[in-house]
Amino acid sequence: MKKIVVKKEEQDKTVQITFRFKSLEQFFDEDDPNPLPDKELTEEAEDAISGHLDEYRVGKPARLVIELPGKDLADGVILPITEAIRHHFRFRQDDLTHDLKIAWREGIYSLILMLVNIGLLLAFIAYVGVSEIPPQSLKAGIILAFLTIMNWATIWDTYEHFLYDYRNLARKRRIFRKITTIPIAVTVY
């Protein structure tokens, strides 16, 4: 396993995160034939950069330093690497915007389904109250238990969707957006 060495330091309320990659192949996707700056980062590099930046508030000033081995770099490729990082996270930010739109739509469907289930439960309770069916009967108990379980499942799913899944996607998109705007330096070692 190739390990990425990460160093964090804070100066003047700005956090600097330095990533030392063992090789250019660890940083850029080997299967991407595009030249710089259109080349994609590896999933490992993307996760390391966004994950370590996620430790801090999104609004906290930050800068990134990417250290790459000099033997892997030709003269004059530092600037295209910086642009490749920004390009990659802009592209991924667009992917997340698309995912958020789909997640929002699915969340609305979950919310509608939850409201329908609550309506069914309340309608059944009202029906039992005005009908000749005794509330203690086995038939009423089974239907009530089924509707209660359906409501519990749809309420939990909707709650989980909006409070966890959607929020995490939105935060990841904000982090990717931040990476496209903060100072990025590429150095050799």
Phi, psi and omega in degrees: 000132179271123183262141175261124179274128183238133177231133180239136174214149183242127178223132177051046178063014176244131178267135175247125179246122181251130179244125176251114179264144183285334180203165177293329179292333177286335183267310180260145179292119182295333183277354180272113183280352184295147175281168174294145003265017182270359182288141181273152174281160173288160177299323179298316179293316179300313181295321180295312183295308183290324181295317180287327176290333180293343179295340185248159174305146181296327182280352181289130178300138182212161172215152182245143172235124179251119178257125180235150180293133182299329181296337181270351187249137173272163179297139174081014180260002182297310182298315177298331178292317177301315179293326178296322178297311179298316180300315181301312183286333172294315178298314180293326177298318177297321176300316181292325176299317177299313179298323179294322178297317178293317179297321178297314179300314180295325176295321177296319177299318178297319179296316178297316179299320178299315181294322177297316179296319177297318177300317178298317180298312180295322178295320179294317178299317178295320180297315179297324180294327183256351182265180180269005179284123178289133181300338182273359183291155180299318181300312180295321180296317180294314180296318179297318178297316179300312180295324178295315179295318177301317179294317179300315182294315182288325178294316180296317180299316180294316178300311180298320182298308185283322185274340181241297187296308182296317181297320179294320176297317181295320179294318179298320178296320178296323178294316178298319178298320180297318181299328180286347184245343184277161177295136178231127177243141176244126180234163178249154175229000000 
